[in-house]
């Protein structure tokens, strides 16, 4: 019994330390990069809300969550590529994310209205991506 408590405390300490390091890194970034993260955060929150309100959320939650994860991953890759001044890769990732959003709407993992709003947010942040 004592062994399980110790393992649980070690795991909790490890998670807390990881979160603290990650939060420190985020706050140390330049202000213009934090502003870039704001649009990404807004889009990711919008995608999650749209997914939980979708017709398929209760019947096919894992697939919907996988789509949301993939979309968020592509948007994160786009942000990182843009941060490294790799605009070609950033545009490619944004277009791939937009295609997944449209596919999610067709499969009813997102509502069409929600998908249109999310795409509008992305277009505002990435006007040069031609999505």
N, C-alpha and C positions, 0 to 999 in steps of 0.2 A: 504494500500500500504506500509506504513512504517513497519507494522508488518511482511510482507513477506521479506522485506530487512533485518530486524533484524534476522529472522530465517535463512535466507541464509548466513548471516555473521557468525552466531553461528555455523552452519554446516561446513562452510569453516574453521573456527578456530579449530573445533574438528578434522577435517580430517588432518589439518596441524600438530596439536599436536600429533596425533596418528602416523603419518609418522615420526616425529622427534624422538619420543620414540623408534620406531622400528629401525630406522637407528642408534640410539645410542647403542641399544642392540647389533646389528650386528657388529658394529665396536669394541665393547668391548670384543668380543669372542677371544679365543686363536688363534694364527696364524695357527696352524694345523687344527683347525676346519674351519677357513676361507678357507683354501686350499680345504677342503672337500666340502665346499659350491661352490667353483669354478666349479668343475665337474658337480655339480647339476645344476648350472646356465647354463652352456654350453649345457647340455642335454635338459633342459627346453626350451632354446632358439631354439635349433635344432628342437625340437618337434613342437613348435609353427610355425616356418618357414615351416616345412614339411607339417603341416596341412593347412596352407594358400595356399600352392602350390598343394594341393591334388585335384583330380578330383571332389570330392564331396563338396569342400569348398563353392561354390556358390549356390549349390542346396540344401544342407543339413547342413548348417553352425552350427546350434545349437547342432546337434548330434555329429558333429566333435569336437566342442568345449567341449562338455561333456566328450568325450573320452580323449581329451588332459588334461582336468582337473583331471580326474580319474588317468591317468598315472602320472601326476605331483604330485598328492596327495600321491600315493603309493611310489614314489621315495623320497618324503619328509619324509614319515614315515620310510623308510629304513635308510635314513641319521640320523634321530633322534634315531632310535633303535641302530644303530652302535655307535652313540655318547654315548649312555648309556651302551655300551658293550654287547648289546643283539644281538649277531651275528646271532642267529637262526631266530629271527623275522626279522632282516634286510634282510637276504637271502630270506626269504619267500616273503617279500614285493617286492624285486627286481624281483623275478621270476614271481610274479603276474603282475608287470608292464611290464615285457617282454612279457608275454602272451597277455596283452591288446594291446601292440604295434603290435604284430603279427596279432591279430584279426583286428586291425584298418587297417593294410595293406591288409588283405583279403577282407575287406569291402570297400576298396579304400578311407578310411579316411586319409590314408597316402600312398605315393608311396612306392613300394617295395624297391627301391634303398635307399630312405630316411630312411625307417624303418631299413634296414640293417646297415646304418651308425649310427643311434641312438643306435642300439643294440651293435655295436662295441664300442661306447663311454661308454656304461654302463659296458660292459665286461672289458674294460680297468680299470674302477674305482672299479669294483667288480669281480676280477678274480676268487674268491672262490665261487661265487654264482651258477655256472654251468648252465648258460642260453645259 
